Amino acid sequence: MGELESAYEFLSDAFKLEPNAEIGAHLGKVLWDMGENEAARAIWRRSIELNRDDQTLRDTIDKNAPELWDEPPVSENSGVDTGDY
């Protein structure tokens, strides 16, 4: 298993146990680096709901998917699937 896959497993488990914006920022970045851009965006959307002011989350989204800041909140965007999170 590669580093990204190991990081994904660790962060995914952590986010399920303790959903917070900073873990979500890192989990989304790992997914992004794995080429799973839609899954990353879904995690980042969920993380924005948790704490849009988290600096790690803000920096990560700004560098990778700044368009997310222009979207309505997930609760208003019924088409977004956040999977098991």
Beta strands, then each sheet from edge to edge (+ up, - down):
end
